[in-house]
Amino acid sequence: MSQFSRLFWIEWKKLFADKTIRKVVFLVPIIYLTLFGFLYSEEKVTNIPTVVVDADQSELSRELYRGFDADETFGLIGTVPTEEEALRWIDEGEASIALMIPAGLEQNIKAGRGAEVLTVIDGSNMMISNTAVRAANTVVKTISAGATLKKLEAQGSWGDEGMALYTGIDFRYRVLYNPTFSYLSFMVFGLAGTVLQQVLFLGIALSVAQEKEQGTWQTSVATNSFFAITASKLLPYLLAGTLNMFIGFTLLLKGFGVPYAGSTVDLMVVATAFNLAVLCVGYMISYFFKDQLQSTQIAMMIAVPSFMLSGFTWPFLSMPTAVAAIGKSLPLTYFLDGVREILTKGHGLSAVGHDLLVLAFMSVVSLFVAYLIYTFQKRKTAGTQAESTIG
């Protein structure tokens, strides 16, 4: 047997003999691919929350309403009397699209005058905005063609005149928050948050696991309080993570000129809450595993798919309920929502109160679970030492 063959078979046997490596190579890809398959199982974005302003109150405006209602892309959630009210719904996140039907629409069409319908779209999620623009244009043009054909039919005007048909309703749209459909403004914040989260997850998980491998963890648990251990572990990484967040977003906003509307101070408040939640979750995870390899695996399994599950690119409304529930249990989801509210929409901390509350809740629950495990390990260590003394 050649040297290559011998080395190959040694590694091949290790691949199947080591349970940890076997899981990484064969099980993790299946888990990810199954999860992503369910994530995009809806195939397209549907039921986008849509509000309607009908200032015309005509048969044609009602036909437009029915057209949007029949298209699965839109989920009509109500009508409001004014454009200002519709824009407020979009600004507060209650709706993603507002259909503005102007007064005199039907009369202008009957008189042969041009008329337009405006669709206002929340552009902070490009998947929603791109889908909405295409679908709204299709619905308006379809209704417009139908209305014009009815007029021609009533006049007996077909043939060449019908071929030169003028569609009377002109479709207009206005995109809020990201009017240029810039992928730099859209994607870069999500990717930045994902990278910074992964660094913190790995850092804190490896910190505890390293002590376990070195055999100093039991001594540390037996001789130090939970508060002392936790504070000493979390604080350095919290400071480093906050500094990384500051440097990273300064580079993006100032160095690359990514446009933003809100306060960077508010952003750092959300970033600190996010960093703390990530560290607490990572710290809790580290209690369950005996070495750095296992801790790394779990941290990576959480961090890698979290960007796609966060609702930042593919909206929760188009995810299966179970998959959306997983996404809503991840810290990155609430950080990216806060970034979008502050930097993209220009809102203050009052708009991200829910995000801050959930991140704080994640931190508290994670620390509580870690405390329970710490208490169990401390009692176990004390019992072991007592048996050794008696022996």
C-alpha positions, -999 to 999 in steps of 0.1 A, spaced: 0 0 0 14 34 -10 20 62 15 -9 81 1 -33 52 3 -23 45 39 -28 81 50 -61 83 31 -75 53 49 -64 66 82 -83 98 77 -113 81 62 -116 58 93 -112 89 115 -141 106 97 -165 78 106 -149 69 140 -151 104 155 -187 112 164 -182 149 165 -166 151 131 -192 127 117 -220 150 128 -203 181 114 -197 165 80 -229 147 75 -256 159 99 -251 197 99 -255 201 61 -288 181 62 -301 202 91 -292 235 72 -306 224 39 -338 211 54 -342 244 73 -336 265 42 -359 244 22 -387 251 46 -377 288 48 -383 294 11 -411 269 7 -436 297 1 -415 304 -30 -425 341 -32 -435 370 -9 -473 371 -4 -499 389 18 -479 421 21 -498 443 45 -515 469 23 -537 499 32 -559 518 7 -568 554 4 -599 557 -19 -606 593 -26 -626 585 -57 -653 562 -43 -663 551 -78 -669 518 -95 -634 520 -110 -617 526 -77 -637 496 -62 -624 475 -91 -589 485 -83 -595 475 -47 -608 441 -58 -579 437 -81 -554 442 -53 -574 420 -30 -574 392 -56 -537 393 -60 -520 371 -34 -491 395 -32 -512 419 -13 -530 415 20 -554 444 24 -557 453 60 -580 483 58 -588 517 43 -580 551 57 -594 585 46 -561 604 40 -527 600 25 -511 612 58 -529 584 77 -516 558 52 -481 571 55 -483 569 93 -493 533 90 -462 526 69 -440 546 92 -451 527 122 -448 493 105 -485 485 104 -485 484 66 -458 480 40 -478 493 10 -503 522 6 -525 523 -25 -535 559 -32 -566 563 -55 -571 600 -63 -604 618 -65 -618 621 -100 -601 590 -113 -631 575 -131 -643 608 -145 -609 615 -160 -608 581 -176 -643 585 -191 -633 620 -204 -602 606 -221 -579 624 -198 -548 608 -182 -550 597 -146 -526 580 -123 -527 558 -92 -498 560 -67 -484 532 -47 -462 541 -17 -439 513 -6 -417 506 24 -383 501 8 -365 491 40 -369 455 29 -359 451 -7 -376 418 -12 -409 434 -3 -404 466 -23 -392 448 -55 -421 423 -53 -447 451 -46 -436 473 -75 -439 445 -100 -472 432 -87 -488 466 -83 -478 476 -118 -494 444 -131 -527 449 -113 -530 486 -122 -523 480 -159 -547 451 -160 -575 471 -145 -566 500 -168 -567 479 -199 -601 464 -188 -616 498 -183 -604 511 -217 -617 480 -235 -651 485 -219 -651 521 -232 -641 509 -267 -667 482 -266 -694 507 -257 -684 529 -286 -680 500 -310 -644 510 -315 -623 478 -322 -598 468 -349 -569 491 -355 -582 516 -329 -582 488 -303 -547 478 -313 -535 513 -306 -551 512 -272 -541 539 -247 -542 526 -211 -558 554 -192 -545 547 -157 -508 555 -153 -490 536 -126 -467 556 -103 -448 544 -72 -428 560 -45 -404 540 -24 -397 552 12 -364 548 31 -344 533 2 -357 550 -29 -327 540 -51 -330 503 -43 -294 503 -31 -281 469 -20 -253 487 -2 -278 504 21 -299 473 25 -275 443 28 -244 458 45 -261 464 79 -274 428 81 -241 413 71 -222 435 96 -245 424 124 -241 387 114 -203 389 115 -201 407 148 -226 383 164 -205 353 152 -173 367 167 -190 372 201 -206 338 201 -173 321 194 -153 342 218 -174 337 249 -180 300 241 -144 292 237 -134 312 268 -153 288 291 -146 257 271 -108 265 273 -109 264 311 -127 231 310 -101 216 287 -73 230 310 -90 215 340 -94 248 359 -131 252 354 -142 231 384 -118 249 407 -131 283 394 -168 272 401 -160 259 435 -141 290 447 -159 319 430 -194 332 430 -216 330 399 -216 368 397 -178 370 398 -173 344 371 -200 358 349 -189 394 352 -153 385 345 -162 365 315 -188 388 299 -174 423 306 -142 420 285 -162 407 255 -189 432 260 -164 461 258 -146 445 229 -179 438 211 -192 474 216 -159 488 204 -160 465 173 -196 476 167 -186 513 169 -156 509 146 -175 487 121 -205 510 118 -182 541 117 -164 525 88 -196 517 70 -214 550 76 -184 574 73 -158 555 54 -181 540 27 -207 567 29 -237 544 35 -267 568 39 -285 568 73 -312 588 88 -312 582 126 -290 588 156 -258 568 160 -261 571 198 -294 553 196 -278 527 174 -251 521 200 -277 516 227 -293 488 206 -259 474 197 -249 472 234 -282 454 243 -276 430 213 -240 423 223 -251 415 259 -278 391 247 -254 373 223 -228 370 251 -254 357 276 -267 331 251 -231 320 242 -222 319 279 -252 297 286 -243 274 257 -207 270 270 -219 254 302 -234 225 284 -203 213 265 -170 200 277 -145 213 250 -139 240 225 -149 219 195 -184 212 208 -189 248 219 -177 260 184 -201 237 167 -232 249 185 -222 286 183 -217 282 145 -250 263 141 -268 293 157 -248 321 140 -246 308 104 -283 306 95 -294 335 117 -291 361 90 -315 343 67 -339 335 96 -339 371 110 -366 384 86 -341 410 73 -341 397 37 -369 371 36 -399 385 56 -415 365 84 -449 368 67 -437 344 40 -421 319 63 -438 288 77 -448 294 113 -423 270 128 -394 285 109 -405 321 118 -406 311 154 -370 300 152 -361 333 136 -379 352 163 -359 334 190 -325 348 178 -309 380 191 -299 391 155 -335 394 145 -341 422 170 -308 439 164 -314 441 127 -350 454 132 -336 481 155 -309 490 129 -336 493 102 -358 515 124 -330 538 135 -306 540 105 -330 534 77 -362 550 89 -347 576 112 -368 566 142 -357 570 179 -355 546 208 -392 547 213 -396 527 180 -373 500 192 -386 495 227 -399 460 218 -365 450 204 -347 462 235 -372 444 258 -368 411 240 -330 414 240 -331 421 277 -354 391 282 -330 368 263 -301 380 285 -320 374 317 -332 339 307 -298 329 295 -281 340 327 -308 322 348 -302 289 330 -264 294 333 -269 300 370 -289 268 375 -261 248 357 -235 266 378 -253 257 410 -256 221 400 -219 219 390 -209 236 423 -228 211 444 -214 182 423 -179 195 428 -185 200 466 -199 165 468 -169 150 450 -145 168 473 -163 157 504 -161 120 492 -124 124 485 -119 138 521 -138 110 537 -120 84 515 
